[in-house]
C-alpha cells in the first residue's frame, strides 16, 4: 500500500504535474485535477504509464467553485479511503503587462483562482482532515510570496503575497489541530506559463533564457525535492523553499565555468 494519498489541484501540467510524478515515484497515490476534463484524463493516462493504475485517479475541478472542490475531496476519499496531503497548486498569472493595462475580467480571474481557490481548498481539506484525525495542507506561493516584485506581474504577485499571509494565519489558527499547514516556494521553475509570457516577443525571450539558465531550474528537479520534503516534514507553519540566496549566488559565481542549459532538446 502506498505511504501517502496526495491530492494536487491544477496538476495537469507544470509543477503540479511534476509533483504528481514525483510522489508516484516515491510510492504514493495521487489524485490529479484541473478545470478541463480532457486535460485531466490525458494527465492521468500519462501518469499511469508504467505505474499501477490504482495509484492514479483524476477529476475535473474548478477551484473557484467550493462545491467542485468538495467533490474533489469526496471522490478522493471514495477512491483511496483517505487524503493524507492536499496541495493547493492551481494558479494563473494572467498576461504580462502593467497593472493599469490589465482588463477587469483578467484581474478577477487571477484573484478567484489564486486566492479564493486556495481558501476553498484549505477549508474543504481542513474539514475532512479534522474529521479523519490527520493530514497536511500545503499552499503554493510562487513569485511574490516573499514580497519581491516583478514588473508586469503585479496581480499575480499580489495574490501570492496574500497566499503567504493566509497560510501563516491558518497555521496559527490550527494550533492544537492534528493538521500540518505549510507553504511551498519552488523558486523560478521553467514551466509553460513562463514561456507563454514571451510568445510574442522572441528576441526578448532569447535574452531572458540566458538569465533563466542561471536562476531557474527544471520542473523535475524542483518537484522531486519538494515531494521528498513534504513527505518528511512533521512541523506546521513551515515554508519549504527550493531556492535560497546562497544557492543563487553560487550559480552566478560559477556561471562562467558551469554552463547550464535548461532549454536543450
C-alpha positions in Angstrom: 0.0 0.0 0.0 1.4 3.4 -0.9 2.7 5.5 2.0 0.5 8.6 1.4 -2.6 9.7 -0.6 -2.0 13.0 -2.3 -4.5 15.5 -3.9 -3.0 18.2 -6.1 -5.1 20.9 -7.6 -4.0 22.3 -11.0 -1.9 19.2 -11.7 -2.5 18.6 -15.4 0.7 20.5 -16.4 3.6 22.4 -14.9 4.9 21.9 -11.4 1.6 20.3 -10.3 2.1 17.5 -12.8 5.7 17.3 -11.8 4.8 16.9 -8.2 2.3 14.1 -9.1 5.1 12.3 -10.9 7.5 12.7 -8.0 5.0 11.5 -5.4 4.2 8.4 -7.5 7.9 7.6 -7.8 8.1 7.7 -4.0 5.3 5.2 -3.7 2.3 7.4 -3.1 -1.1 7.5 -4.7 -2.2 10.7 -6.4 -5.4 12.4 -7.4 -4.8 14.9 -10.3 -7.2 17.7 -11.2 -7.7 20.7 -13.4 -10.6 22.6 -15.0 -10.5 20.8 -18.3 -11.8 17.2 -18.3 -9.8 16.2 -21.4 -6.6 17.6 -19.9 -7.3 15.7 -16.6 -7.8 12.4 -18.5 -4.7 13.0 -20.5 -2.6 13.7 -17.4 -3.9 10.7 -15.6 -3.2 8.5 -18.6 0.4 9.7 -18.8 1.0 9.2 -15.1 -0.4 5.6 -15.3 2.2 4.7 -17.9 4.5 2.2 -16.2 2.7 2.6 -12.9 -0.1 0.6 -11.4 -3.4 2.2 -12.4 -4.8 2.0 -8.9 -2.3 4.6 -7.7 -3.6 7.3 -10.0 -7.0 8.9 -10.4 -8.3 12.2 -11.8 -11.3 14.6 -11.6 -12.1 17.8 -13.3 -12.4 20.6 -10.8 -12.7 24.4 -11.0 -11.3 25.6 -7.7 -13.3 28.8 -7.8 -16.4 26.8 -7.0 -16.4 25.4 -3.5 -18.9 22.6 -4.4 -16.4 21.3 -7.0 -13.6 21.4 -4.5 -15.8 19.4 -2.1 -16.5 16.9 -4.9 -12.7 16.5 -5.4 -12.3 15.7 -1.7 -15.2 13.3 -1.7 -14.0 11.4 -4.9 -10.5 11.2 -3.4 -11.8 9.6 -0.2 -14.0 7.3 -2.1 -11.2 6.2 -4.4 -8.4 5.9 -1.9 -10.1 5.8 1.5 -8.5 9.0 2.9 -6.5 12.1 2.0 -3.1 12.5 3.7 -1.8 15.6 1.9 -3.7 18.3 0.0 -1.8 20.7 -2.2 -3.4 23.9 -3.4 -1.4 24.4 -6.5 -3.9 25.7 -9.0 -3.0 29.2 -10.1 -2.9 31.6 -13.0 -0.7 34.6 -13.7 -2.7 36.3 -16.5 -0.9 38.1 -19.3 2.2 40.1 -18.5 1.6 43.8 -18.6 1.3 46.9 -16.4 -1.5 46.8 -13.9 -3.3 49.7 -15.4 -3.4 47.8 -18.7 -5.0 44.7 -17.4 -8.7 44.1 -18.1 -11.1 43.7 -15.1 -12.1 40.2 -16.1 -8.5 39.0 -16.1 -7.9 40.6 -12.6 -11.0 38.9 -11.3 -9.9 35.5 -12.7 -6.5 35.8 -11.1 -8.0 36.7 -7.7 -10.6 34.0 -7.9 -8.2 31.2 -8.9 -5.2 32.1 -6.7 -6.8 33.4 -3.6 -10.4 32.0 -3.5 -9.2 28.7 -4.9 -6.6 28.4 -2.1 -9.1 29.4 0.5 -11.8 26.9 -0.6 -9.3 24.1 -1.0 -8.0 24.8 2.5 -11.5 24.9 4.0 -12.5 21.7 2.4 -9.3 19.9 3.2 -9.3 21.1 6.8 -12.9 20.0 7.4 -12.1 16.5 6.0 -8.8 16.1 7.8 -10.2 17.2 11.2 -12.9 14.5 10.7 -10.4 11.8 9.8 -7.9 12.9 12.5 -4.8 13.8 10.5 -3.5 15.4 7.3 -1.4 18.1 5.8 -2.3 21.1 3.7 0.3 23.0 1.5 -0.3 26.2 -0.4 1.8 27.1 -3.5 3.1 30.6 -3.1 5.2 31.4 -6.2 6.6 34.8 -7.3 5.5 37.5 -4.8 5.1 35.2 -1.8 8.2 36.6 -0.2 7.3 40.2 -1.1 9.5 40.6 -4.1 8.1 42.5 -7.1 8.2 41.9 -10.8 7.1 44.4 -13.4 4.1 43.2 -15.4 3.0 40.6 -12.8 1.5 42.8 -10.1 -1.8 41.0 -9.7 -0.1 37.5 -9.7 2.4 38.7 -7.1 -0.3 40.3 -5.0 -2.3 37.1 -4.8 0.8 35.1 -3.9 1.7 37.6 -1.1 -1.9 37.1 0.1 -1.4 33.3 0.0 1.6 33.7 2.3 -0.4 35.7 4.8 -3.4 33.3 4.6 -1.2 30.2 5.1 0.6 31.8 8.1 -2.6 32.9 9.7 -4.3 29.5 9.1 -1.3 27.7 10.7 -1.8 30.0 13.7 -5.5 29.2 13.9 -4.8 25.4 13.5 -2.5 25.1 16.6 -3.8 22.1 18.5 -5.4 20.6 15.4 -3.7 17.5 14.1 -3.3 19.0 10.6 0.0 20.4 9.3 -0.2 23.7 7.4 2.7 24.8 5.2 3.8 26.9 2.2 5.7 25.9 -0.9 8.1 28.2 -2.7 9.5 26.5 -5.8 11.6 29.5 -6.9 11.9 30.1 -10.7 10.8 26.9 -12.5 10.8 26.7 -16.2 7.1 26.0 -17.0 4.9 26.6 -20.0 3.3 29.5 -18.1 6.7 31.4 -18.1 7.4 30.6 -21.7 3.9 31.8 -22.7 4.7 35.3 -21.4 7.2 35.7 -24.2 5.3 34.0 -27.0 5.0 37.3 -29.0 8.5 38.6 -28.1 11.0 36.1 -29.5 14.1 38.5 -29.2 13.3 39.2 -25.6 12.8 35.5 -24.9 16.3 34.8 -26.2 17.7 37.3 -23.8 15.6 36.1 -20.9 16.8 32.5 -21.5 20.3 33.5 -20.6 19.2 34.7 -17.1 16.8 31.7 -16.6 19.7 29.4 -17.2 21.3 30.8 -14.0 18.3 31.5 -11.7 15.8 28.8 -12.8 15.6 25.0 -12.6 13.7 22.2 -14.2 10.3 21.0 -13.1 11.7 17.5 -12.5 14.4 18.8 -10.1 12.2 21.1 -8.1 9.3 18.7 -7.9 11.5 15.8 -6.7 13.0 18.0 -4.0 9.6 19.3 -2.8 7.9 15.9 -2.8 10.6 14.5 -0.5 10.5 17.5 1.8 6.7 17.4 2.1 6.7 13.7 3.0 9.5 14.2 5.6 8.0 17.3 7.2 6.3 17.0 10.5 6.1 20.7 11.5 3.3 23.1 10.9 3.9 26.7 9.8 6.9 25.8 7.6 7.9 27.4 4.3 9.5 24.7 2.1 11.7 26.9 -0.3 13.7 25.3 -3.0 15.8 28.4 -3.8 17.9 30.4 -1.5 20.2 33.4 -1.7 23.3 31.3 -1.2 22.3 28.9 -4.0 21.6 31.7 -6.4 24.9 33.5 -5.5 26.8 30.2 -6.1 25.2 29.9 -9.5 26.1 33.4 -10.5 29.7 32.9 -9.3 30.1 29.6 -11.1 28.2 30.6 -14.2 31.3 31.2 -16.4 32.5 27.7 -15.6 29.3 25.7 -15.4 27.2 26.1 -18.5 23.6 25.2 -17.6 21.1 24.8 -20.5 17.5 24.3 -19.3 16.3 24.6 -22.9 18.4 21.9 -24.6 16.2 19.5 -26.6 
